[in-house]
């Protein structure tokens, strides 16, 4: 795993094995961590994170959706960061938060990894359309159902960066055949993304989406062909 610096403020830790990508955003004494992987490889991510968290007092762990490859590391990551004096809170869409707080393994899919999910509180719950501030940075929370009903993206309109979770990847979309997934909702989400001005897509797995417009139209055509 080789960390990737994405200007002007993002550190990408590519997911190991089936882990999601983990993104770190820092501004002033605050930080944002987007997804935490399965938790099986926390020890390999932490050294790179801690290098960049010196002086950080508050950190938000935001889950783009509830699947275990994005949330399984939540509590281990929180414990490791709090041990270093960082105050940690969790954030997610309210539907994702419901699955996390109830430890709904059928929806979280922990059994795919031979594990069960430990429930925990989610302090910040979104419905979509809210803003999220990290220091001097400002993000828009977009509700993007399709892969799951509570999937969200984070959009930096100024820098034209979009954290896409498992909704869209390079050349394809996230699966819609898991519990709460919907091909129809996915198509609606993709069509709404046409209104966004994006330079870089930062997905939940795989490489950064550089040719955003071309890629979006490609996956839209693919999705329409599945209906």
N, C-alpha and C positions, 0 to 999 in steps of 0.2 A: 504494500500500500504506500503510494507516494502522494503526499499532500499537493494540492494544486492551488496556487494563489490566483484569484480572479479579481482584477482591479474593478472598482477602487477599494473594496472593503471585505471581500468574501474569501474565506478559506474553505476549500472542498476537500473532505476526507473521503475518497472513493470507498464504497462499501466492500468489505472483505466477505468472500463467499456469498451468502444470500442476504447480507446486510444491505439496508438502504444506504445511499450516500448520506453523509452527515455534513451539514453546512454550518460554519461559524461566522457570525457577523458581530463586529465590535465597533462601538462608537463611545468615546469618553469612558466613563466607568460602568457602562452597561454592555451587555452582550445578548445575543440571540443564538440559540442552537436549534437548528431545524432537523428533527428526527434523531434517533439514537441507535438505530440498528437493532439486532436481536439481543444485544448485551453479552454475547459470547466473546467479543473481541475488544471490550472496553479498554483493557490494559494496553492494547496497541494504538488506540486513538488518543488516550489521555496525554501522553508526553507532548504530542503536537498541539493539543488544545491548551495545555497549561503554559506552554511557551508564550501564548498570545493572550492569556487571561490575567497576567500580572496587573494588579491595580483595579480589576473589575470587582465591583461590589454586588451587582445584581445581574442575574441571568434568567432569561425565559427559555424554557424548552418548549418549542412548538411542534406538535405532531400534525403532519399534513393529512393523516388519516390513521385509523386504529390498527392496521395490520401489524402483526408481531415483528416483522422485519423492519418496522419503523418505530415501534414502541417498546419492544422487549428490553431495551437497555435503559428505559426511563429511570427506574429507581436506583439502579447501580450508578448511573451517571450523576443523578442528584446527590447521592451519598458521597461520591468522590469529590464533587465540587464543593459541597457544604463542608466537607472536612478541611478544605482549603480556605474557608471563611467566606464563600460566595453564597448569597441568598438566592435560592432557586424557586421559581414558580413554573407551573405547567399551563399551557394554552392550547386550545383546539376548538374546532367547531362543536357546537352543543351536542350534535348527534354522535360525533366521535367521543366526546367527553362522557356521554352516557355509557357507551360500550366500555370505556376505560374504567369508569368508576364502579361499574357492575361486574367487571372482569368477564365479559361475555365472550368466552373462548370460541363459540361457534362463529362469531363475527370477527374476532381478533385473529383467529386462525393459528393460535399457539400450538395446537395439536399437530400442525404440519411439521413442527420442529421437535416433537416429542416433549413439549413443555406445557405448563399452564401459566396464565398471566396473573400477576399479583395486582389487585386493584389499588388505585390511589386517587386522591382528589385532583381535580383540574380546576385551578383557581380562576382562569380567564376563559370564558366561553363565548365564541363568536356565532353569529348567524349569517354573516356575510355583509360586506359593505362598510365594516368598521375600519378605523385606522389603527396601526400599531407603531408606536415610537420606540426606537432603540437609540438612546442618546440623542444626537442631532439628526438621525435618520428617520424617515417616515415611510411606512409601507401601507398598502391597501390590502385588506383581506377579501379575497374573492371566494365565494362558495361555488364549487365546481363539481357537482355530483356526476356520477357515471361509473368511476372505478369503485367508489363507495358513496353512500348517500351523504356522508359528512365530509367529503374531500374538500380541501381548501388549497388555494395558491396564495403566495405573497407577491405583490407587485410594487416595484419601485419605479414610479412613473418618470422621475427625473433621470435616473440612470438607465432606464429601459431594461431592467432586469426582472425576470419572472421565475420564481421558484415554483415548479409545476407539480411536485409530488409524483404520484404514479398515474396522473391523467394523460400526459403526453410525453413521449420519448423521441429520440432520433429515429424517425421512420415508422413509428407505430404508436399505439395507444396502450394504456393499462388494461388489464383483463376486466371484463364486465360480468363474468360468470361466477364470481364469489358472492356470498350473501350481501345484500343491499346494492349490488352492482346493477347497472341498467344501460343497455346499449342506446336506448332512446335518449336518456338523460345525458349520456356521453356525447351524442351528436349535438344536442342542444348546447352543451358546454363548449364544445369546439367551435361552434358557430359564433358564440358570444366572444370567444377569444380573437376573432377577426377584427374586433374594434380596438384592440390594444396595440400600442406601438412598442414593439419588443426588439431588442438587439440580441440578447442572450436568454435562452431558456435553460434553467438549472433543474434537471429532473431528479426524481427519486432514485433512479438507477441509471448506470451507463454514463455516456459522455455528454458534455455540454452541447446544447443545440445552437449551432452557430448561424445556420441559414433558416431563421425562424419562419418567415413568411412562406418560403418554399416548402418547408417541412410541415407546417400547419395545413396547407392546402393538400399536400400529399396524404396526410392521415385523415383529413376530412373526406377525401374521395374514397379512401379505404373503408372508412366507417360507413359511409352512405351505401357502399356496395354490400355491406353485411346485413342491412335492413331488409 
